[in-house]
Amino acid sequence: MTGSRAPQPDCAGSPGTSPSPGGAPTAGGGLYGATAPHNKDSRGLLGVKQGAPPTVSLRVDRAVLEQRDLQGRFSYHGRAVSRSAEKEPVDRCCSSCWPSCGDVRDALPRLSGACSAKRAAETVRGVLPIVEWLGRYKWREDLVGDLVSGFTVAVMHIPQGLAYALLGNVPPVVGLYMAFFPVLVYCLFGTSRHVSMGTFAVICLMTGHVVTAHTTPGLSPGPLGNATAAPDTPLPSPIEVASAVALMVGAAQMLMWALRLGVLSALLSEALVSGFTTAAAIHVLTSQIKDLLGLALPAAPTGPFKIIMQWVDICTHIGTANVAAVIVSLVTMLLLTANNEALKPWLSRRCPLPVPVELLVVIAGTLLSMGPGAPLASYALTPLGHIPTGLPAPAVPRPALLWAVAIESIPIAVVAYTIAMSLALIFATKNGYEVRPNQELLAQGASNLVGSLFSCMPVTASLSRSAVQEAAGCRTQLTSLVSCSLLTVVLLWAGPFFEPLPRCVLAAIIVVALRSMLLQVRSAPGYVRSSRWDGAVWVVTFLAVVLVDIDVGLGVGAALSLVSLVCQGVRPVCHLLAPLPGTDLYVDPALYGAAQRVPGLVIFRYAGVINFATRSAFRDNLYRLVGLVPEKELARQGKVQQGQLRDAPASSTANFVEEMKRQEPAELHAVVLDMSGVVRVDAEGVRSLLSVAAEYGRINVSVCLAAPSDVVLRSIVRSGPAPDRDRLRVFPSVHDAVTAMTASVAADQTQARV
């Protein structure tokens, strides 16, 4: 990488004193031999008082190393930094890197003639995690916890399934189907032990919008998405549309799994998800006001500002409210709130099993409405309606209907996966195991595909059920099998029992469950304070979802998140460094008053990416902080005319022209580029680095790189012209670079005097 070896003075010097880059001798045994101060009132990194730290001395006695010396002496196993670009092999995905492709390797067998039995077993365990954990299941230790949590979650599924089905504008029994068929499939394919799949308010609401759009005359383009369909052709049923959405969501998630796009969920930032779910909760709340108050409202408006128009309709028709529905809703909400705020915390300290208050409320509401002489039977409360018994026959949605809902299903697929993956990571971190993002895509995709055959809407994980499932002692996904076994009884025999249940009871359950999502609005000021970009993402996403629509708001928020990533990526963090006397530590002199600049040498730290979009920012920040523009210095010396040297636009230094005219030429001999914060350099970035080094070389200022990663080194070797690359000196640390450059400058000055 370098044309000649640098002089290698002993870094430690003599045992008593040693030179430091700042020019001050280091007492106590060498450059690395400073003794930590003993301060009884020391403070930690955040200013918190701590006890006296132990006195620890550090001493390292070695020669200065360049990068190729380090690789040659210490058995470097990567690609050596070679002077010949032709000797550097081109990176390609070979067999040595295949084990890093964990999910694809586990899911797809590698063919090398014939699959061995061991490889086939690994493939099966990768695709079906249940084979692995069920074979190692600890029946005595885990069975009781899984049985208890399975029963508890099954009890929660009943009221939530009945209630959230109403959000999807489908019959209530669909919510029970969603708690059975997709949950069974996820148990086979999922890697999370604690998430509870099934209904979730936001996903059901998004699906409900699609169902309404394709089943309402005047809104639907046609029963099969054909705008020219005959006017007397019947529209598809809500269950048909919901099943089609579930199938397309599953297909989208399976495609994402095949393309290994599980990482895309990381693009939905916490601020985006918080703003989105808070705004979606307002949509859910608005949709339940009709049942909550027993109002007689016209058809819900569509398009932008429909939330505002819905509230106008609510206020206009408030006189049609059913007093009995208002009282029942209020009593139900008070009971559920008292349970969540007082009873549940009190019981949790005395009993590990939660009290199923939601189910008790549903049973009580059903009993009070059952029969002509029941207390609530004479108040014209809207009942839940017919709930069929038995399991539905499998049916594939019509292909034309699938195409009609395809585009609308994509945001549902992304949101459903993001919610489930976020919860899976939370519980995995808390309980000390790993989940595989791409395998979770496979599990969710398969769950939705199978569920679509049995009249299900798209499913995702529920925070409330997952938290209860973990608290009740869940150890594995055997909990889901127990839950499905109990729900079979409800589906086969107990469904008609809930038919008289007033819809206002389920609306009250939904509204109380929204409390945690609505209270996320309190996090908005925190996002604004921590980062203007995060605050903007939260506010814009929230307003777009509330004022326009859920899917549009999600797209706007995701686009703004990407814009924020790009804008922050092209605005890197740059500052100068200076050594602390008596140490090998280099810090920002603007923050540490004891730091001493090295005479004739500037240390420039750049944190970020150097690519085609940031190369101008790299140059401009370097020239601004170093205080010396080679082009201006050459023009001042009369060596060349201004503008003949650089291939970059002359406007890139326009901000510094006036400053440089007033500045006298500095006695600068060397520039050290600290590359420890550079994560990647593309071909344009490499050319910019080499160009900067060449420009400074023409005014007798040496430039070297310090602490680059192997990724950066390989980019330089592959992309840089051989002559320029070989003249660039590279050091494994800033201290090596400063020591070597200081020694080289001193040697040159001594030779010049002679």
C-alpha positions, -999 to +999 in steps of 0.1 A: +000+000+000+030+023+005+060+030-016+085+029+012+086+019+048+082+046+074+109+051+100+100+031+131+110+048+163+104+031+196+070+044+207+077+040+243+111+057+244+131+053+275+116+039+307+115+073+323+102+096+297+089+093+262+079+117+235+043+124+229+027+138+198+019+169+216+055+175+223+053+170+261+072+141+277+052+113+292+060+106+328+057+072+343+070+049+316+063+055+280+037+069+258+011+043+268+023+043+304+003+071+319-012+064+353-049+069+358-056+098+382-069+088+416-099+110+423-122+102+451-149+125+436-148+113+401-178+113+378-189+089+352-196+094+316-229+110+323-217+131+352-229+107+380-207+106+411-188+074+414-164+059+439-126+061+435-115+040+405-086+016+409-052+029+398-043+011+366-012+016+345-009+008+309+023+003+290+029-009+255+063-009+240+063-015+202+074-001+169+052+020+147+033-002+123+018+005+089-011-014+077+008-039+056+033-044+084+004-053+107-010-078+083+023-094+076+034-098+112+001-110+129-013-137+106-039-116+088-065-140+074-084-115+052-073-102+018-040-086+023-035-050+013-015-055-019+003-030-041-010-048-072-047-044-079-045-073-103-036-097-075-067-088-055-095-112-063-130-099-070-155-105-041-180-131-050-204-152-029-185-183-024-190-214-002-171-197+026-197-169+029-228-192+025-232-200+062-239-163+068-270-167+047-287-184+076-324-182+067-320-193+030-296-220+040-320-234+066-350-230+042-336-243+009-315-275+006-281-271-010-276-294-039-241-309-042-249-340-061-273-355-036-285-341-002-271-360+027-294-371+055-278-346+078-284-318+054-320-328+048-326-329+086-311-294+088-334-282+061-365-296+078-355-280+111-349-247+094-383-247+076-402-262+106-388-250+139-414-270+157-394-302+148-364-288+167-380-274+198-406-302+202-378-328+201-361-310+230-393-301+249-390-304+287-423-319+295-420-317+333-407-281+334-426-265+306-460-283+302-478-266+331-468-231+320-479-238+284-512-253+295-521-224+318-510-197+293-529-215+265-561-216+284-557-179+294-550-167+258-579-188+245-602-169+269-588-136+255-593-147+219-631-150+223-640-114+231-612-099+210-620-120+180-657-111+182-649-075+186-622-070+161-641-088+134-665-058+135-636-035+126-631-056+095-667-053+085-670-091+085-692-115+105-681-119+142-672-156+137-644-146+114-625-133+144-627-168+160-615-184+127-585-161+129-577-173+163-576-209+151-563-216+116-535-191+112-524-197+148-520-234+141-498-227+111-476-202+129-470-228+156-453-249+129-432-222+112-427-194+138-395-188+158-410-167+185-421-185+216-443-158+231-462-138+204-499-145+201-511-144+165-546-135+156-567-104+155-552-069+159-571-036+158-550-018+132-548-047+107-585-054+110-593-018+104-571-016+073-587-047+060-621-033+068-614-003+046-607-027+017-638-047+024-659-016+024-644-003-008-652-035-027-686-044-012-703-010-012-723+000-043-708+032-058-674+027-042-664-006-057-651-006-093-669-038-098-673-071-081-641-084-095-622-051-099-636-045-134-650-010-139-670-022-169-688-050-150-725-053-156-745-032-132-767-062-121-736-084-113-736-090-075-708-075-055-685-099-036-694-107+000-673-092+028-659-126+037-648-131+000-629-097+000-614-103+034-601-138+023-587-123-009-568-097+011-555-124+034-543-144+005-525-115-012-510-104+021-497-140+026-483-140-010-466-107-005-450-119+027-439-151+010-423-131-018-405-110+008-392-142+024-380-155-009-362-123-016-348-121+020-364-087+026-370-092+063-345-064+070-370-040+053-390-038+086-361-019+100-369+010+076-401+016+096-386+036+125-399+037+160-412+072+154-430+061+123-446+031+139-456+052+170-472+080+149-489+055+126-504+033+153-516+064+173-534+078+143-548+044+134-562+042+169-581+074+162-596+057+131-606+027+152-621+049+179-641+068+154-654+037+138-668+024+172-687+056+182-717+044+162-721+011+182-709+027+214-737+052+215-763+033+194-764+060+168-782+058+134-756+072+111-755+074+073-729+055+053-694+064+064-677+090+041-646+082+021-616+101+008-594+127+025-607+143+057-632+115+062-624+114+100-635+150+102-667+143+082-675+113+104-673+134+135-695+160+119-721+132+112-717+120+148-724+155+162-753+160+138-770+127+147-762+127+184-799+131+192-805+096+178-783+080+205-798+050+224-797+058+261-795+021+271-765+016+247-748+046+263-753+033+298-742-002+289-711+011+271-703+034+300-706+006+326-686-018+305-658+008+300-657+016+338-655-021+347-627-027+322-608+004+332-611-005+369-598-039+361-568-026+341-558+002+365-566-014+399-577-050+400-552-064+376-521-049+393-534-059+427-541-095+416-508-099+397-490-097+431-511-125+445-521-147+416-501-155+385-532-160+365-551-130+352-588-127+357-606-128+322-627-097+329-633-092+291-648-126+288-669-122+320-682-089+306-692-107+273-709-135+292-727-111+314-739-090+284-751-121+267-770-134+297-786-100+303-798-099+266-809-135+262-846-142+259-876-120+257-877-114+295-840-105+298-832-071+314-817-056+282-840-074+257-865-045+256-841-016+249-836-022+211-798-028+215-782-041+183-773-077+188-741-094+175-761-115+151-758-150+137-727-171+146-726-204+127-712-235+143-686-258+129-655-252+108-658-235+074-651-255+042-619-244+025-624-221-005-600-203-028-608-166-035-616-158-072-585-148-091-600-116-105-608-105-070-572-112-059-559-088-086-585-062-075-571-061-039-535-067-047-522-031-044-542-024-012-528-056+004-492-046+002-492-020+030-512-044+052-485-070+046-457-047+056-475-033+087-485-068+099-450-081+096-435-050+113-458-052+143-453-090+148-415-087+143-412-059+167-431-078+194-411-110+186-378-091+191-390-076+224-399-109+239-368-127+225-345-101+240-363-103+274-362-141+275-328-147+260-334-164+227-332-155+190-358-150+163-350-152+126-366-123+107-369-141+074-383-172+090-409-150+106-418-138+071-423-174+061-444-181+092-467-151+087-470-156+050-479-193+054-504-184+082-522-159+060-522-181+030-538-210+050-561-186+068-574-172+035-587-206+026-609-206+057-625-171+056-599-153+077-586-118+075-549-111+077-534-118+111-505-104+131-493-105+167-512-087+195-493-069+223-520-074+249-524-112+243-486-117+239-479-099+272-505-120+290-493-152+273-457-145+286-469-135+321-490-166+324-459-188+321-456-196+283-425-215+274-431-225+238-456-223+210-473-253+225-494-226+241-509-220+207-519-256+203-536-256+237-554-223+228-566-237+195-579-269+212-601-249+235-613-226+207-624-257+188-651-262+214-664-227+209-664-230+171-682-264+171-708-258+198-706-225+218-708-199+190-746-194+190-745-186+227-730-152+219-756-142+193-777-119+217-746-100+228-751-062+223-726-047+199-721-018+223-703-042+247-678-052+221-673-016+211-666-007+247-640-035+248-623-022+217-622+014+230-607+004+263-581-017+245-571+014+225-560+034+256-523+024+253-521+033+216-539+066+221-515+075+250-486+072+226-493+108+217-474+117+248-442+104+232-444+129+204-426+157+223-398+133+232-392+125+195-391+162+187-366+169+214-343+140+206-342+146+168-359+170+145-362+143+119-378+118+142-402+145+154-411+154+118-417+117+109-440+113+139-460+144+133-463+141+095-472+104+097-498+111+124-514+139+104-513+121+071-530+090+086-557+111+104-564+135+077-560+114+045-561+077+051-542+048+067-524+034+037-516+069+023-503+080+057-481+050+060-466+056+026-460+093+034-443+084+067-421+057+051-411+081+023-402+108+049-382+082+068-362+074+037-356+110+030-344+115+066-319+086+062-306+101+029-303+136+043-286+125+075-263+102+054-251+131+032-244+153+063-216+134+080-200+143+114-166+159+110-142+174+135-105+177+143-086+156+168-058+164+192-039+142+216-043+143+254-008+148+269+007+116+283-018+093+265-025+078+232-060+092+232-072+116+205-102+138+213-120+168+200-101+198+212-133+218+213-146+195+240-114+188+259-094+219+271-063+198+279-059+185+244-028+199+226-026+202+189+004+187+172+025+214+155+025+211+118+000+183+117-038+181+115-059+151+124-093+151+107-120+126+117-148+118+093-178+097+104-201+085+077-200+072+041-178+086+014-196+080-019-208+100-049-234+119-028-210+128+000-176+133-017-182+171-020-192+173+017-160+153+025-138+177+006-155+209+018-154+198+055-118+187+052-107+220+036-127+241+061-114+224+092-078+220+080-078+257+069-058+251+038-072+247+003-045+233-021-059+252-051-058+285-032-024+279-019-010+270-053-026+301-068-011+322-040+023+307-048+018+314-085+024+278-095-008+274-114-038+295-123-068+291-101-091+263-112-066+242-131-059+217-104-091+201-092-115+181-112-143+189-088-166+219-094-150+252-083-182+260-064-174+233-038-150+257-021-169+289-027-179+291+009-143+294+020-129+318-006-131+349+014-118+332+045-088+318+026-080+353+012-076+366+047-057+336+059-019+335+059-005+302+047-001+278+077+030+258+085+012+225+077+033+195+069+009+165+073-028+156+074-040+124+091-074+112+080-090+092+108-111+066+089-124+047+119-158+062+115-160+055+077-182+025+071-180+023+033-163+040+003-175+036-033-154+042-064-162+080-064-152+082-028-119+064-035-111+088-063-119+117-040-096+104-013-067+099-037-073+133-053-072+150-020-039+133-012-024+142-045-036+179-042-020+183-008+011+165-020+016+193-046+020+218-018+043+195+002+017+184+027+016+146+033-017+128+037-022+094+053-051+072+064-055+059+099-076+031+112-096+022+081-117-010+082-110-039+059-141-030+038-126+005+031-092-010+024-106-034-001-125-006-018-093+014-022-074-015-036-101-024-061-110+011-072-079+033-069-053+037-097-022+018-088+003+048-088-019+070-066-029+041-043+006+029-037+018+064-026-010+066+000+003+056+034-021+036+057-017+030+094-037+008+117-043+035+143-043+072+147-014+070+171+008+051+147+000+076+120+007+107+142+040+092+155+052+082+121+043+114+104+058+135+132+090+115+129+090+119+091+085+156+093+113+160+119+137+139+097+129+160+066+135+193+085+168+180+099+179+169+064+169+203+050+190+221+076+220+200+068 
